[in-house]
């Protein structure tokens, strides 16, 4: 097993001030990203009526949220907080009904259809 990085060890150790720093830094970076998106794509946003077109909604609302979400995912991945979406195992979570070990005595090894 590999040794966690200093970055990961810093965020995994306790302290009330670390979440505060993270929140303040996130809001600052999110606002910066939003301003940058506004500078680059502001011509597509209708400031009088934000919901006037799909393009205005995307560049005015959705793109900053998507960018902020990507930022949070990258942060979580960098410190190892983002768990895999599927567990790692030697076998699939559901075996086929014809696989060995699939019986009424041990339904946990069977697919849901086989246990009916």
Helices and strands as residue ranges (DSSP letters): H 6-12, H 16-41, G 42-44, G 50-52, H 54-57, I 58-62, H 63-79, G 107-109
